[in-house]
Amino acid sequence: MSAMDTWLALAAQDRERRGIIRRADRIGGAGESTLDLASNDYLGLTSDPRVRAAAIRAIEREGTGARASRVVTGTLSAHLELERELCELTNQPAALVFSSGYLANLGVLTALGGADAQIFSDAHVHASLIDAARLSRASVERFPHADLVALRGALANRSAPRAIVVVESIYSVLGDACDLVATAALCAEQDALLVVDEAHGVGVAGCGRGGVHAAALAGAEHVVMTATMSKALGAQGGAVLGSHALREHLVNTARSFIFDTGLAPAAAAAAAEACRIVAAEPQLVASLGANGDLVAGIWGVARAAGAVHSLRVSTPEAAARITERLRESGILVGCFRPPSVPDGISRLRMTANAALSPAQVSHAAEVIMAAVHDEGALA
Ligand SMILES: Cc1ncc(COP(=O)(O)O)c(C=O)c1O
């Protein structure tokens, strides 16, 4: 066995011992015999004929790839159209499209960070923001989830001249909303910049226009927003939204923008069409909320601010067993277990997808609840 093989085998054993084996060889997605309640396609737009047609038209017009970085020859009309539609939807002055939400987060924090900055990040923020903060050369401090008292103390005692606070408008872990009005007011008072990841907010919160818009913070000088096209917008790609000066700064300094090929035109055009649909059809976003009410009622949990509801399960092993049983019966649910959850609690997660009928959503929520009861695993 080579040294590399030995090292890989040890790493695999360690994963096995910790019960975190991930798989990327199972084909997901909804089909005739499967109901996909684990996906982030909250509004069902990946299969909307208008979104698909927009992607096809973009391929016919601009080809299948962007061919280069956007700062070379890779900026296409589909990117500029998407930036316009995102600004229109969220009421932001300017947008810059990256090739994923992960890269948008990496880009914004590395471009705004630096040795003279300190980043304060909520304990529940996504891995992309954690990685971005680490790469930013700023010092990084985590504050307890949604604890504005702790954040105020940390900001008041900061050691660096510039402070950047990082939150999500709707958190992926619990589906709860950040109090953006209070957080932005605190940031203004403490002269800090607020970066809000709206991955789970766009298409969901504030009639689909996002949490920053709902909090009347779009265009606020000290608030920057990031978004992904890969969830409610049913496409792929990411964006940073804020002032024109911020956009200009990112074009010149964000390494995940400069040294990356532009987003594929099909994805950009699909996301632009999805923005138009979200803006024009508030009833689509409303049906996501109505389906969420059904899930919360059946599970006896609080209604999540986001599209995903979660049900606490007694042990990680039970959560994995139930997920597998549901998969065998054609229902795909998310399974979050330690160590990948920040609060150490195992959960099954279900998207209250707007494309499903109330009957389908109720039936699925009941089947999931019954499976948890059968295992005696309700926490
Ligand atoms: C909060 C949050 N931010 C960023 C991302 C990354 O987005 P993308 O999938 O477009 O890279 C995700 C995706 O899981 C997310 O949940």
The ligand as an SDF file (V2000), in Angstrom:
LIG
                    3D

 16 16  0  0  0  0  0  0  0  0999 V2000
  -26.7000   29.7810    2.9970 C   0  0  0  0  0  0  0  0  0  0  0  0
  -26.0190   29.3150    1.7420 C   0  0  0  0  0  0  0  0  0  0  0  0
  -25.1290   30.1140    1.1470 N   0  0  0  0  0  0  0  0  0  0  0  0
  -24.4930   29.7450    0.0230 C   0  0  0  0  0  0  0  0  0  0  0  0
  -24.7300   28.5290   -0.5630 C   0  0  0  0  0  0  0  0  0  0  0  0
  -23.9640   28.1450   -1.7830 C   0  0  0  0  0  0  0  0  0  0  0  0
  -24.7280   28.3350   -2.9430 O   0  0  0  0  0  0  0  0  0  0  0  0
  -24.4040   27.5700   -4.2870 P   0  0  0  0  0  0  0  0  0  0  0  0
  -25.0290   26.2280   -4.1840 O   0  0  0  0  0  0  0  0  0  0  0  0
  -24.9940   28.4250   -5.3490 O   0  0  0  0  0  0  0  0  0  0  0  0
  -22.9210   27.4690   -4.4070 O   0  0  0  0  0  0  0  0  0  0  0  0
  -25.6580   27.6710    0.0050 C   0  0  0  0  0  0  0  0  0  0  0  0
  -25.9280   26.3600   -0.6320 C   0  0  0  0  0  0  0  0  0  0  0  0
  -26.0580   25.3430   -0.0450 O   0  0  0  0  0  0  0  0  0  0  0  0
  -26.3250   28.0650    1.1960 C   0  0  0  0  0  0  0  0  0  0  0  0
  -27.2210   27.2710    1.7970 O   0  0  0  0  0  0  0  0  0  0  0  0
  1  2  1  0
  2  3  1  0
  2 15  2  0
  3  4  2  0
  4  5  1  0
  5  6  1  0
  5 12  2  0
  6  7  1  0
  7  8  1  0
  8  9  2  0
  8 10  1  0
  8 11  1  0
 12 13  1  0
 12 15  1  0
 13 14  2  0
 15 16  1  0
M  END
$$$$
